[in-house]
Amino acid sequence: MGIACQMAGFLVVPAHAADKAFGEYLAGECVTCHLPSGRQVGGIPAIAGMPEISFMALMESYARRERDNQVMQAVAGKFNSDELAALAAYFASLKPE
């Protein structure tokens, strides 16, 4: 997905090419509860290794308040679509233990 091309001296990267490094940076709050190892603790679901499309759908449903969890609604609601895509790319890249 990371196809880039050179146009008029500018590097153009498709919008769907999410930045895993940016996602890792943004994930600081997420990994407080959702361990990057993929282990489940105290009923908090694992998200390490989750497919990007599933992560995006889940987070968007929290942001729209279709899923009932006030903490996740607040967390999901503060990210824009590019940030959610970066988070999705990061968590999809993790290999659960």
C-alpha positions in Angstrom: 0.0 0.0 0.0 2.9 2.4 0.4 3.1 3.3 -3.3 4.6 6.7 -3.8 5.3 8.7 -7.0 7.2 11.8 -7.9 5.1 14.6 -9.5 6.5 18.0 -10.2 9.1 17.6 -7.5 6.7 16.6 -4.8 6.4 13.2 -3.2 2.8 12.0 -3.4 1.7 9.3 -1.0 -1.8 7.9 -1.3 -4.1 8.8 1.6 -4.7 5.1 2.4 -1.0 4.5 3.1 -1.0 4.8 6.9 2.1 5.6 8.8 2.9 2.9 11.3 5.5 5.0 13.1 3.0 7.7 13.6 0.5 5.1 14.8 3.1 3.8 17.3 3.6 7.4 18.6 -0.2 7.9 18.9 -0.6 4.5 20.7 0.9 5.6 24.0 -2.5 6.0 25.6 -3.9 2.8 24.0 -1.1 0.5 25.2 -1.8 1.6 28.8 -4.8 -0.8 28.7 -4.4 -2.8 25.4 -1.0 -4.5 25.8 1.2 -4.5 22.7 2.0 -8.1 23.5 -1.6 -9.1 22.6 -2.3 -10.4 26.1 -5.7 -9.8 27.5 -5.9 -8.4 31.0 -9.0 -7.9 33.1 -11.5 -8.2 30.3 -9.7 -5.6 28.1 -9.6 -7.1 24.6 -6.4 -7.5 22.7 -5.9 -5.3 19.6 -2.4 -6.4 18.7 -2.5 -8.0 15.2 -6.1 -6.8 14.6 -6.7 -6.3 10.9 -6.7 -2.6 9.9 -10.3 -2.6 8.5 -11.6 -4.2 11.7 -9.7 -1.7 13.9 -11.1 1.2 11.9 -14.6 0.0 12.0 -14.5 -0.6 15.7 -13.0 2.8 16.5 -15.4 4.6 14.2 -18.4 2.8 15.9 -17.1 4.0 19.3 -16.6 7.6 17.9 -20.2 7.5 16.7 -21.3 6.2 20.1 -22.8 3.1 18.6 -20.8 1.0 21.1 -21.3 1.6 24.8 -18.1 2.3 26.5 -17.5 5.9 27.7 -13.7 5.6 27.9 -13.5 4.2 24.3 -16.0 6.7 23.0 -13.8 9.6 24.3 -10.6 8.0 23.1 -11.9 7.2 19.6 -13.6 10.6 19.3 -10.4 12.5 19.6 -8.7 11.0 16.6 -9.2 12.0 13.0 -9.4 9.4 10.2 -5.7 9.7 9.3 -4.7 9.2 12.9 -7.1 6.2 13.2 -5.5 4.7 10.0 -2.1 5.1 11.5 -3.1 3.4 14.7 -4.8 0.7 12.7 -1.6 0.1 10.7 0.5 0.0 13.9 -1.7 -2.4 15.8 -2.1 -4.6 12.7 1.7 -4.8 12.4 2.1 -6.2 15.9 2.5 -10.0 16.3 0.7 -11.2 19.4 2.7 -13.4 21.7 
